[in-house]
Amino acid sequence: MFKALIIFTLLIYISLDNHAQTYVFKFRAVKGKLWGYADINGKTIIEPQYPFCNDFADNGIALVFFVKYEYGDFIRLNGEYIKPEPEEFSLNNIMGRAVQGYAEGFVAVKNNNKWGYLNSQGKIAIPFKYDEASYFNNGYAIVKSGKSFLVLDTTGTETKINIDEIKLCRPFIEGRAPIFLKTDKFGFINTKGNIVIEPEFAGVGYFYSGIAWARALNNNIGFIDTTGKWVIEPLFDIAMDFDTESGMAQVRKDGKWVFVNKTGQIFDFDMSERIIGYSEGLARGIKEGLTGFYNNEGKWIIQPKYENARDFKNGYAAVEFEGKWGFIDKKGNWIIQPTYSALGDVVIVK
């Protein structure tokens, strides 16, 4: 019985530990040139020592640089460095995207001119044999070997994309990956490598909450669903991705920036000197040179009083006040007082 009690206690501990979350951000101190990391209570976790660094990934590993954005080191929240295999690798130009580090417990790195993946222990999880490689999203990545594009899962299983004349394949989001053919048309494939939306568009974005922008062959932009059907007719010059919380997307029509909701209703709130898109339900607005945040009804939720601000991420936004940066929540309350010269976003480490 004593043994069973110990096992039960351990299971509770493991369960609690698996659900523990830490909110972390990178920072640069006032008058400082180096970056460090702190938690949402403002407690320094890793002292400033890096000329460049990335936000932590959700597996508790960050990519830090002492020289430039090409060769880097991996570090854990406790300051421990991970010694990866191989020791020499490159991370620049991951399928045309900026260096980002880990995603879903894997990181694409380049060694001897070939791409592969390391796991959270820094060990080789998927061999170095690809000419291009994307990050993982919901368990799938896009890789290129020779002239062939393949869908790759986290076990290393490959599925060849058997589509003629394919020129480019972008990473997956919501189980759909944009493809670009030599006919200069875009469509989408699923994680099995099959076409699910025919290549009949002049350009496409990514799916968020089942909707993606798409450019018709007449060069106008609208929005399609996961079957490729227009849910908002192509009426716009430029369009951005939908924000899942507000249900709004930033678009330009007849040379003017406005918003559109998922039913196609257009909103021109005419309250901001510059239109900036929504993130996590709130849009940044500028009034008399100062920045605040308003909702999808065009009401100021946080009055414009900051010199600068970034979008909300994980419930917090970095804002600049009187020349220093801090964090606010969605009610405008200070969570981290403005005491830094620069901040990254707040990320959740599980």
C-alpha positions as CSV (number, residue, x, y, z in Angstrom):
1,M,0.0,0.0,0.0
2,F,2.9,2.3,0.8
3,K,4.4,1.7,-2.6
4,A,1.0,2.4,-4.3
5,L,0.8,5.7,-2.3
6,I,4.2,6.7,-3.5
7,I,3.3,6.0,-7.1
8,F,0.0,7.9,-6.8
9,T,1.9,10.9,-5.3
10,L,4.4,10.8,-8.1
11,L,1.6,10.7,-10.7
12,I,0.1,13.8,-9.2
13,Y,3.4,15.6,-9.2
14,I,4.1,14.6,-12.8
15,S,0.6,15.8,-13.8
16,L,1.0,19.1,-12.1
17,D,4.5,19.5,-13.6
18,N,3.3,18.8,-17.1
19,H,0.7,21.6,-16.8
20,A,3.0,24.1,-15.3
21,Q,3.6,27.2,-17.4
22,T,6.1,30.0,-17.2
23,Y,5.7,33.3,-19.0
24,V,9.0,34.6,-20.2
25,F,10.3,37.5,-22.2
26,K,13.7,38.8,-23.4
27,F,14.8,42.2,-22.4
28,R,17.6,44.8,-22.8
29,A,18.3,47.0,-19.8
30,V,18.4,50.8,-20.0
31,K,21.8,51.9,-21.2
32,G,22.6,48.2,-21.9
33,K,23.5,46.6,-25.2
34,L,23.1,43.0,-24.2
35,W,19.9,40.8,-24.0
36,G,18.8,38.6,-21.1
37,Y,15.6,36.9,-20.0
38,A,13.0,37.5,-17.2
39,D,9.7,36.1,-16.1
40,I,6.3,37.9,-16.0
41,N,7.0,38.9,-12.4
42,G,10.0,40.9,-13.6
43,K,12.5,38.5,-12.1
44,T,15.6,38.0,-14.1
45,I,16.1,34.4,-15.2
46,I,19.2,34.8,-17.3
47,E,21.4,37.9,-17.0
48,P,22.0,40.1,-20.0
49,Q,24.9,38.6,-22.0
50,Y,23.8,38.2,-25.6
51,P,24.2,40.7,-28.5
52,F,21.3,38.9,-30.2
53,C,18.8,36.3,-29.1
54,N,15.4,34.8,-30.0
55,D,12.3,34.4,-27.8
56,F,12.1,31.1,-25.9
57,A,10.2,28.3,-27.6
58,D,7.4,26.5,-25.8
59,N,9.8,23.6,-25.0
60,G,11.9,25.9,-22.9
61,I,14.8,26.4,-25.3
62,A,16.0,29.6,-26.9
63,L,18.4,30.4,-29.6
64,V,21.1,32.9,-28.6
65,F,23.9,34.5,-30.6
66,F,27.2,36.0,-29.6
67,V,28.2,37.2,-33.2
68,K,25.5,37.1,-35.9
69,Y,22.2,35.5,-37.0
70,E,23.8,32.5,-38.6
71,Y,25.6,30.3,-36.0
72,G,24.0,30.2,-32.6
73,D,23.8,28.3,-29.3
74,F,20.7,26.7,-27.6
75,I,20.0,27.5,-24.0
76,R,17.5,26.3,-21.4
77,L,15.6,28.4,-18.9
78,N,18.0,27.4,-16.1
79,G,20.9,28.9,-18.2
80,E,22.2,25.4,-19.2
81,Y,23.6,25.3,-22.7
82,I,22.7,22.4,-25.0
83,K,25.5,20.7,-26.8
84,P,23.9,19.8,-30.1
85,E,25.1,17.2,-32.5
86,P,26.7,18.2,-34.8
87,E,28.4,21.1,-32.9
88,E,28.7,23.2,-36.1
89,F,25.5,24.1,-37.8
90,S,23.7,26.9,-39.6
91,L,20.2,28.2,-39.2
92,N,19.9,31.0,-41.7
93,N,17.3,31.1,-44.6
94,I,14.9,28.4,-43.4
95,M,12.7,28.3,-46.5
96,G,12.9,32.0,-46.8
97,R,11.9,32.7,-43.2
98,A,13.9,34.3,-40.5
99,V,15.8,32.2,-38.0
100,Q,13.3,31.2,-35.3
101,G,14.6,28.2,-33.3
102,Y,12.5,25.3,-32.0
103,A,8.9,24.6,-33.1
104,E,6.9,21.7,-31.6
105,G,10.1,20.3,-30.1
106,F,12.2,20.2,-33.3
107,V,14.5,22.7,-34.9
108,A,15.7,22.6,-38.5
109,V,19.5,23.1,-38.8
110,K,21.9,22.9,-41.7
111,N,25.2,20.9,-41.7
112,N,27.5,20.2,-44.6
113,N,25.0,22.0,-46.9
114,K,22.1,19.7,-45.9
115,W,19.1,20.3,-43.6
116,G,18.0,18.0,-40.8
117,Y,16.2,18.3,-37.4
118,L,17.4,18.2,-33.8
119,N,15.1,17.2,-30.9
120,S,14.9,19.0,-27.5
121,Q,18.0,17.2,-26.3
122,G,20.0,18.5,-29.2
123,K,20.2,15.1,-30.7
124,I,19.7,14.3,-34.4
125,A,16.1,13.3,-34.8
126,I,15.8,13.4,-38.6
127,P,19.0,13.0,-40.6
128,F,20.7,15.8,-42.6
129,K,19.7,15.0,-46.1
130,Y,17.4,17.8,-47.4
131,D,18.1,20.8,-49.6
132,E,15.4,22.9,-47.9
133,A,13.3,22.4,-44.7
134,S,10.5,24.2,-43.0
135,Y,9.5,24.3,-39.3
136,F,6.9,21.8,-38.0
137,N,3.3,22.8,-37.6
138,N,0.8,20.4,-36.1
139,G,3.3,17.6,-36.6
140,Y,4.2,18.3,-40.3
141,A,6.9,20.1,-42.2
142,I,7.8,20.6,-45.8
143,V,11.2,19.5,-47.1
144,K,12.9,19.5,-50.5
145,S,15.3,16.8,-51.8
146,G,16.7,17.4,-55.2
147,K,13.7,18.5,-57.3
148,S,11.2,16.8,-55.1
149,F,9.1,18.3,-52.4
150,L,8.0,16.0,-49.5
151,V,5.7,16.2,-46.5
152,L,7.6,15.1,-43.4
153,D,6.2,14.1,-40.1
154,T,8.0,14.1,-36.7
155,T,8.9,10.4,-37.0
156,G,10.8,11.2,-40.2
157,T,8.3,9.5,-42.4
158,E,8.2,11.1,-45.9
159,T,5.3,11.5,-48.3
160,K,6.3,12.7,-51.7
161,I,4.2,15.4,-53.3
162,N,3.4,14.0,-56.7
163,I,2.4,17.2,-58.4
164,D,3.9,18.1,-61.8
165,E,5.5,21.5,-62.4
166,I,5.6,22.4,-58.7
167,K,7.9,25.3,-58.1
168,L,7.5,26.1,-54.4
169,C,5.8,24.7,-51.4
170,R,5.3,26.7,-48.2
171,P,5.0,25.4,-44.6
172,F,1.7,24.1,-43.2
173,I,-0.8,26.0,-41.1
174,E,-4.1,24.4,-40.1
175,G,-3.2,21.4,-42.2
176,R,-2.9,23.3,-45.5
177,A,0.3,24.2,-47.3
178,P,0.3,26.7,-50.2
179,I,1.9,25.4,-53.4
180,F,3.2,27.5,-56.4
181,L,3.3,25.9,-59.8
182,K,5.4,26.8,-62.9
183,T,2.2,28.0,-64.4
184,D,2.4,30.9,-61.8
185,K,-0.7,29.7,-60.0
186,F,-1.2,28.9,-56.3
187,G,-3.2,26.3,-54.6
188,F,-3.1,24.2,-51.4
189,I,-2.2,20.6,-50.4
190,N,-3.1,18.6,-47.3
191,T,-0.7,16.7,-45.1
192,K,-1.0,13.6,-47.4
193,G,0.5,15.7,-50.2
194,N,-2.7,15.8,-52.2
195,I,-4.2,18.9,-53.8
196,V,-7.2,20.0,-51.8
197,I,-7.6,23.5,-53.4
198,E,-6.8,23.6,-57.1
199,P,-4.0,25.9,-58.2
200,E,-6.1,28.7,-59.8
201,F,-5.0,31.8,-57.8
202,A,-2.4,34.4,-58.5
203,G,-1.4,34.4,-54.8
204,V,-2.6,33.0,-51.5
205,G,-2.0,33.5,-47.7
206,Y,-2.4,31.1,-44.9
207,F,-5.5,29.6,-43.3
208,Y,-6.6,31.0,-39.9
209,S,-9.8,29.7,-38.5
210,G,-10.5,28.2,-41.8
211,I,-10.2,31.3,-43.9
212,A,-7.3,32.5,-46.1
213,W,-6.9,35.4,-48.4
214,A,-6.4,34.7,-52.1
215,R,-5.7,36.8,-55.2
216,A,-7.9,36.1,-58.2
217,L,-6.4,36.0,-61.7
218,N,-7.7,39.6,-62.2
219,N,-5.4,40.6,-59.4
220,N,-8.2,41.4,-56.9
221,I,-8.0,39.8,-53.4
222,G,-10.8,38.1,-51.4
223,F,-11.0,35.3,-48.9
224,I,-11.6,31.5,-49.5
225,D,-12.6,28.6,-47.2
226,T,-10.9,25.3,-47.0
227,T,-12.6,24.0,-50.1
228,G,-11.4,27.0,-52.2
229,K,-14.8,28.6,-52.4
230,W,-15.0,32.4,-52.1
231,V,-16.5,33.4,-48.8
232,I,-15.7,37.1,-49.4
233,E,-15.5,38.1,-53.0
234,P,-12.3,39.5,-54.4
235,L,-12.8,43.2,-54.0
236,F,-9.6,44.4,-52.4
237,D,-6.2,45.6,-53.5
238,I,-4.3,44.1,-50.5
239,A,-5.4,41.9,-47.7
240,M,-3.9,40.6,-44.4
241,D,-4.7,37.4,-42.5
242,F,-7.7,37.2,-40.3
243,D,-7.3,37.6,-36.6
244,T,-9.0,34.7,-35.0
245,E,-10.2,36.5,-31.8
246,S,-11.7,39.7,-33.3
247,G,-12.8,38.0,-36.6
248,M,-11.4,40.9,-38.5
249,A,-8.9,41.3,-41.3
250,Q,-7.1,44.4,-42.5
251,V,-7.7,45.2,-46.2
252,R,-7.1,48.0,-48.7
253,K,-10.0,49.0,-51.0
254,D,-9.7,51.8,-53.5
255,G,-6.5,52.9,-52.0
256,K,-7.8,53.1,-48.4
257,W,-7.2,50.8,-45.5
258,V,-10.3,49.4,-43.8
259,F,-11.4,46.2,-42.0
260,V,-13.6,43.3,-43.1
261,N,-15.3,40.7,-40.9
262,K,-16.0,37.1,-41.9
263,T,-19.3,37.9,-43.4
264,G,-17.7,40.5,-45.8
265,Q,-19.0,43.5,-43.9
266,I,-16.5,46.4,-44.2
267,F,-15.7,48.7,-41.3
268,D,-14.0,52.1,-41.6
269,F,-13.7,53.2,-38.0
270,D,-11.9,56.4,-39.0
271,M,-10.4,56.8,-35.6
272,S,-6.7,56.1,-36.1
273,E,-4.1,58.0,-38.1
274,R,-2.7,54.7,-39.4
275,I,-4.5,51.4,-39.8
276,I,-2.7,48.5,-38.0
277,G,-4.2,45.0,-38.0
278,Y,-5.8,43.1,-35.1
279,S,-4.0,40.7,-32.9
280,E,-5.7,38.6,-30.1
281,G,-8.8,40.7,-30.5
282,L,-7.4,44.2,-30.3
283,A,-6.0,46.6,-33.0
284,R,-3.3,49.1,-32.5
285,G,-4.4,52.7,-33.3
286,I,-2.6,56.0,-33.4
287,K,-4.1,59.3,-32.4
288,E,-2.2,62.5,-32.2
289,G,1.0,60.5,-32.5
290,L,0.3,58.2,-29.5
291,T,-0.7,54.5,-29.6
292,G,-3.6,52.7,-28.0
293,F,-5.8,49.7,-28.7
294,Y,-9.4,49.4,-29.9
295,N,-11.8,46.5,-30.3
296,N,-13.8,45.2,-33.3
297,E,-16.5,47.7,-32.6
298,G,-14.1,50.6,-33.0
299,K,-14.1,51.5,-29.3
300,W,-10.9,52.4,-27.5
301,I,-10.2,49.7,-24.9
302,I,-6.8,51.2,-24.0
303,Q,-6.5,54.9,-24.6
304,P,-3.7,56.1,-26.9
305,K,-1.0,57.3,-24.6
306,Y,2.1,55.3,-25.5
307,E,4.9,56.4,-27.7
308,N,5.1,53.0,-29.3
309,A,3.6,49.6,-28.9
310,R,3.6,46.1,-30.3
311,D,0.7,43.6,-30.9
312,F,-0.7,41.5,-28.0
313,K,0.8,38.1,-27.7
314,N,-0.3,35.6,-25.0
315,G,-2.4,38.3,-23.4
316,Y,0.3,41.0,-23.1
317,A,1.6,43.8,-25.2
318,A,5.0,45.6,-25.0
319,V,4.5,49.3,-24.9
320,E,6.8,52.3,-24.7
321,F,6.1,55.0,-22.2
322,E,8.3,58.0,-21.5
323,G,11.1,56.4,-23.4
324,K,11.1,53.0,-21.6
325,W,9.4,49.7,-22.4
326,G,7.1,47.6,-20.2
327,F,4.1,45.2,-20.6
328,I,0.4,45.8,-20.2
329,D,-2.6,43.4,-20.1
330,K,-5.7,43.8,-22.2
331,K,-7.3,46.2,-19.7
332,G,-4.3,48.5,-19.9
333,N,-2.9,47.6,-16.5
334,W,0.9,47.6,-16.0
335,I,2.1,44.0,-15.6
336,I,5.8,45.0,-16.0
337,Q,6.6,48.6,-15.3
338,P,8.4,50.5,-18.1
339,T,12.0,50.0,-17.0
340,Y,13.6,48.5,-20.1
341,S,15.2,49.9,-23.2
342,A,13.8,47.0,-25.4
343,L,11.6,44.0,-25.0
344,G,10.6,40.8,-26.8
345,D,7.2,39.3,-26.7
346,V,5.8,37.3,-23.8
347,V,6.0,33.6,-24.6
348,I,4.6,30.6,-22.7
349,V,7.1,27.9,-21.8
350,K,5.4,24.6,-20.8
